[in-house]
C-alpha cells in the first residue's frame, strides 16, 4: 500500500514537472506570474498554518517575517551597480555594498534571518496567549516595517529597492512549494507535530504530559517564519521591487484568509485555497473596469473586492471549518472513492 502511494506521488510530481515545462514555454507573462503567485502564496499559507492552525498560536506578524526575507534576499542578490543606483541618498553599509550571492543561498539566508527575528520576537511574545499574542505579534510586525522605513543605509528607507534580479520562475516557486509541503508534512507527522497539536488542543494537559511549551512553540514559530522569509524572497524577486508599504497588515490578512478558507490545520486545504483565492482575484478584475449596461458606462471602484468578499462570506457560512476542515488528501481515499463496492449473493450490496 505504501509502495503504491509512493509511486502515485512520484507520478504526480512528474506530471507537475511536465505541466511547468509546458506553461513556462507556452503561457504568456501574465499567466506565468499568476502561477508563480499561486505557488508563493501556497508557501506563505503553509508557513502560517503551521503556527496558527497546527500549533494554535494566534500570530499576526507574518508580513514582518516576509519583509525580513524579502529585503535580505534582495540585498544579497542585487548587482553592485543596482545597489549604487538605489542608495544615492546614503551609501549601503558594508559588507552588503560589496557582495553578490547566488539566488538559492540568498533565499536560505533570508529564511534564516526571518527565523532569527522570530526567535527574538518569540522570547517575550510566546509567553502570551490568544488575543494578547495576536496583538503582540501584530505590533512586532509593524515595528519591523517602521524600522525598515527608517534605516536608509540598509533598506533604502521608504524609497524601497528597485532593480532586484528577476530570478523567480515556475521552477523555483513550485519547486520550493513542493519542498515546503514535504518538510511540513514530515514535521506534522513526527513527534514534534504531535506535540504541536497537543499544545493546540490543551496547553495545560500538554504540559502535564511533559511537553516543553515554550520550546515547541518557539520551534513552530521559527520554522513558520523561515518559510515566510523564503516566500518573501521569492515574492520580491518576482516583482523586481519592494518597499515597506508592501508588508502592511493587509498582507498578513490575505494569508490568514487563505488558511481560514482552506481549513485550519489542513495542508491540502491551504494549497487549494491559495490557488483558488489568487486566481479568483484575477478573474474578477473585470469588475473594476467600466461596464456598459446598454444605457450608460458604469465604473465602481473596488467592486471586485466587494464581490470577492461576499463570495468568501458565503463559503465561510456553509463551510465554517473551511473547505477541507482538518482533512487531508490521501491516495487511499481517492481510490476508494472511485472503487465500486462488490455485490453480494442475491444482487444486493
ABEGO torsion letter per residue (X at the ends): XAAAAAAAAAAAAAAAAAAAAAAAAABBAAAAAAAAAAAAAAAAAAAAAAAAAAAGBBBAAAAAAAAAAAAAAAAAABBAAAAAAABAABBBBOAAAABBBBAAAAAAAAAAAAAAAAAAAAAAAAABBEAAAAAAAAAAAAAAAAAAAABAAAAGEAAEBBGBBBABBAAAAAAAAAAAAAAAAAAAABAAAAAAAAAAABAAAAAAAGBBAAAAAAAAAAAAAAAAAAAAAAAAAAAGBBBAAAABAAAAAAAAAAAAAAEBGBAAAAAAAAAAAAAAAAAAAAAABBBBAGABBBBBBGAAAAAAAAAAAAAAAABAAEAAEABBBBAAAAAAAABBBBBBBGGBX
